[in-house]
Amino acid sequence: MGRRTLVAVARPDGRYDCRIAHWGVGADPIAQSRPLGTGLTASAARTVIDATYDQLVVLDGAVRTYVVCWLDPTLSDLDDVVLARTADPDAFRRWWVERKDEACRALDSDGCDPATVRRALLTSLRNRASSVHCLDDASFLRGDR
């Protein structure tokens, strides 16, 4: 199964070269991806990320991996995502898919309020991930400071 991955490579001028891999990346994210955009500002790099991605890998001297987590339980807003930093993205992704499926079933069968379900999903993420980042700021591109 594919694992669509965005690779953001920091440049010395504070911009980012973005790359895409459809099958995920391993030890060499650059060799395993192809160019998507060069010289992007942090803001522009953020706008590339949506729920169609499975993960984000940031290269800036270190390698940080984030799982892209789609919060919208109605499955209609592709931009309603957060990034969850984790040392084991595969295990985290499996947990997240199960958790999201449970939330969507609760929404369908129990008639739960979508905003309440979304808040519960976000709380679950914050309790499980090393860090959780919303896309409205670019701090995840600069590391977890």
C-alpha positions as CSV (number, residue, x, y, z in Angstrom):
1,M,0.0,0.0,0.0
2,G,1.2,3.5,-0.8
3,R,2.3,5.9,1.9
4,R,2.3,9.4,0.4
5,T,5.1,11.3,2.1
6,L,6.1,14.9,1.9
7,V,9.8,15.6,2.4
8,A,10.7,19.1,3.4
9,V,14.4,19.9,3.1
10,A,15.5,23.0,4.9
11,R,17.8,25.4,2.9
12,P,20.3,27.8,4.5
13,D,18.2,30.8,3.4
14,G,15.3,29.6,5.6
15,R,13.3,28.3,2.6
16,Y,12.4,24.7,1.9
17,D,12.7,22.3,-1.1
18,C,9.7,20.0,-1.0
19,R,9.8,16.5,-2.4
20,I,7.1,13.8,-2.7
21,A,7.3,10.0,-2.3
22,H,4.3,7.8,-3.0
23,W,5.7,4.7,-1.2
24,G,7.1,6.3,1.9
25,V,10.8,6.9,2.7
26,G,13.4,5.1,4.7
27,A,17.0,5.8,5.4
28,D,17.5,8.1,2.4
29,P,14.4,10.3,2.0
30,I,15.9,12.4,-0.8
31,A,16.8,9.4,-3.0
32,Q,13.4,7.9,-2.4
33,S,11.4,11.0,-3.4
34,R,11.1,13.3,-6.4
35,P,11.0,17.1,-6.5
36,L,7.7,18.9,-5.8
37,G,8.7,22.5,-5.3
38,T,11.9,24.5,-4.6
39,G,12.6,27.6,-2.5
40,L,9.2,27.5,-0.7
41,T,8.7,29.7,2.3
42,A,7.6,28.0,5.5
43,S,4.1,29.2,4.8
44,A,4.0,27.8,1.3
45,A,5.5,24.5,2.5
46,R,2.6,24.3,5.1
47,T,0.0,24.8,2.4
48,V,1.1,21.7,0.6
49,I,0.1,19.4,3.5
50,D,-3.4,18.0,3.6
51,A,-5.2,14.8,4.5
52,T,-4.0,13.1,1.3
53,Y,-0.5,12.8,2.9
54,D,0.3,10.0,5.3
55,Q,3.5,11.6,6.7
56,L,5.9,14.5,6.7
57,V,9.6,14.1,6.9
58,V,11.6,17.3,7.8
59,L,15.3,17.3,7.0
60,D,17.3,20.2,8.6
61,G,20.4,18.5,9.9
62,A,18.2,16.1,11.8
63,V,15.4,13.9,10.5
64,R,12.0,14.3,12.1
65,T,9.0,12.3,11.1
66,Y,5.4,13.4,11.6
67,V,2.2,11.4,10.9
68,V,-0.4,13.5,9.1
69,C,-3.6,13.0,11.1
70,W,-7.0,14.0,9.6
71,L,-9.2,15.2,12.4
72,D,-12.4,15.9,10.5
73,P,-14.8,13.1,11.4
74,T,-17.2,14.1,8.6
75,L,-14.5,13.3,6.1
76,S,-15.1,16.4,4.2
77,D,-12.4,19.0,5.1
78,L,-9.0,17.8,3.7
79,D,-7.2,20.7,5.4
80,D,-8.3,19.7,8.9
81,V,-5.1,18.0,9.8
82,V,-2.5,18.1,12.5
83,L,1.0,16.6,12.6
84,A,1.9,14.1,15.3
85,R,5.6,13.5,15.9
86,T,6.5,10.0,16.6
87,A,9.5,7.7,16.7
88,D,7.5,4.8,15.1
89,P,5.3,6.2,12.4
90,D,4.1,2.8,11.2
91,A,2.7,1.8,14.6
92,F,1.4,5.3,15.2
93,R,-0.4,5.3,11.8
94,R,-2.0,1.9,12.6
95,W,-3.2,3.2,16.0
96,W,-4.5,6.5,14.4
97,V,-6.5,4.7,11.7
98,E,-8.2,2.5,14.3
99,R,-8.9,5.5,16.5
100,K,-10.3,7.5,13.6
101,D,-12.4,4.6,12.4
102,E,-13.9,4.3,15.9
103,A,-14.7,8.0,16.0
104,C,-16.4,7.9,12.5
105,R,-18.5,4.9,13.5
106,A,-19.5,6.7,16.7
107,L,-20.5,9.7,14.7
108,D,-22.6,7.6,12.3
109,S,-24.2,5.2,14.8
110,D,-24.5,7.3,17.9
111,G,-25.3,10.7,16.3
112,C,-22.4,12.4,18.2
113,D,-21.7,16.0,17.5
114,P,-18.8,16.3,14.9
115,A,-17.1,19.0,16.9
116,T,-17.1,16.9,20.1
117,V,-15.7,13.9,18.1
118,R,-13.0,16.1,16.6
119,R,-12.0,17.4,20.1
120,A,-11.8,13.8,21.4
121,L,-9.6,12.8,18.5
122,L,-7.2,15.7,19.1
123,T,-7.0,14.9,22.8
124,S,-6.2,11.3,22.0
125,L,-3.4,12.5,19.7
126,R,-2.0,14.8,22.3
127,N,-1.9,12.0,24.9
128,R,-0.1,9.6,22.5
129,A,2.3,11.6,20.3
130,S,5.6,13.1,21.3
131,S,4.3,16.5,20.0
132,V,1.3,17.6,18.0
133,H,1.4,20.6,15.7
134,C,-1.4,22.4,13.9
135,L,-0.6,23.7,10.5
136,D,-1.4,27.4,11.3
137,D,2.2,27.9,12.4
138,A,5.4,26.5,11.0
139,S,7.1,25.6,14.2
140,F,7.2,21.9,13.2
141,L,9.5,22.9,10.4
142,R,12.0,24.3,12.9
143,G,11.9,21.4,15.3
144,D,10.2,20.8,18.6
145,R,11.5,23.8,20.6
